[in-house]
């Protein structure tokens, strides 16, 4: 997929895990050829047959983002999103790869469906679409998925996302397989018996509004159980969209003990609270629910001190007619791909370098994608890059949204950090905020 | 006032105005021909997505006594079962020319959502466990009139007993009682109180319940003027809120023995329908201070007052009291 045309990114700040430096970046044959200050002078101008030039003044150049948690809705819910439209949203968000969640219809619990998703991703050709697969057949929590077959076909991430695996026997067996096959299980922590009918965080708001509550303890109890199972089995486990202060504490403790666990938070959980539900707007219904300011602050601290490994969007498109129902009937979920960077830089309290770690380097490692994603901007590495202006303030509007659905919670809220360019295999596919492919 | 969605939206002044207007409506109801032309040519549609006979009939009676045209939509026989979305239903009915929707739905907040879908006035007739403002108004009306305290309940001690957690009546009526100056004690097992009242970690100032809490009915009986019983739903034991209806009745039901501990002139209220032998173990007809029948009668007057202030020329002071009552 390497491009014939070479690309020269000038005037930006290259941010790598090892540090940051003002440097130009020369890309050819899909690979970074050279990184250094003022190397641009060595090359002919674009008009004279030289490389395509990108002006990255006041921008950051770094590895493209990796989303561990994307709902692309295809197959089965194409009225809400397709792999192609979701890929476009991802590119606009600065992503080079997205992990496709398996709650499709049919679910990604077989080689056939997983291969379909991978193939549709390649056909769209905008980001690496990395299919995850279910832990249990049809995410029903009753029968283990075909781990050996799926692993042979390259699947390394397994989750019943949307449902937590309730049965401790099933979960323990799944972990035994995970250890044996060196795959990662990703748990959606929710004891479902404690959240029946729930539409929002159980607390003061829900008590006042008379809405059935989703108590924090429902997340904490499953997290605790799974940490003990990790301790026993030694399987690698990733915890999806943690939302409570207590969850952050438990992960911190588990990491101190050396357990092989990682954790993600979503942009909405560290930027919005349950107070948003006072207008009964279904856009703010999400699972797990928006929680309190105390939780928001704990998540931010966890991101800053390294307890939390990744920011993952839980991008969950729902067509207007689905969200245009009452709160009980409307499905949970909100968009995230196009706003994630803007939310992260505005609300996480993290440095730019830390945000890049949370959005690119760490998730690429967790998903096992380092052959292509999340690497240093350095000579010899595949050029999957993002260029963004970390200081640019902006507001999201409906017109900007390229997802098939419009359920973003960020309309009218200030965001910071705007994606300008995305380079995929050495080719510029996002140019000044516009997809060129 | 464009809509009546929640008691939280009403100031003390607005609440008192509605109570006074209900006095006028109550006079009309006592006439031999209890009907006035105030809302002639207006259409009031009741949209009931949840079963309710008394509230729906009370609203329809109120609308008819004000000469409004009425139409009824009940979910059981409706296009909701044919897969039409709620929004489409509301837009369709609006297109027929509806001035006000009286809506009941199992989901909190649905009446508020409806204000986005239609220009008509919306009256919340009960949304999930959230609000039931006309119940609160009729309760306030009934109690203030029974105690002959004008538009005030200053210093009146009220015990509200039962399933507060799932009760829209509690969420609305407590607010009305407190606004009027009453001291309210909620009496229930912890499982039936709103979670924010039982978990100390759930603290937030903007959603306070200005009430006292008790888990022992016997301890509060000697210190209250009014007992307000809530309906105990049998299904609650399936979700582990109570051990059994019998166990609940034993500790939280109003029995003859408990009644003896109350001051002799205490007032008894219940929003209906009653579960005899559960929350109420006495025959209300034999309780001198029972206001339960008056609550029903006053329900019509209050709903007339609400419809009139939303739809009537009274809202714009175009018409005098005499003209309204012609």
Interface residues (C-beta under 8 A of the other chain):
Chain A: X196 X202 X203 X204 X205 X206 X207 X208 X209 X210 X211 X212 X213 X215 X275 X279 X280 X292 X321 X324 X325 X326 X327 X328 X329
Chain B: X85 X86 X87 X105 X106 X107 X108 X109 X110 X112 X113 X127 X128 X129 X130 X131 X166 X168 X171 X194 X195 X196 X197 X199 X202 X203 X204 X206 X207 X209 X239
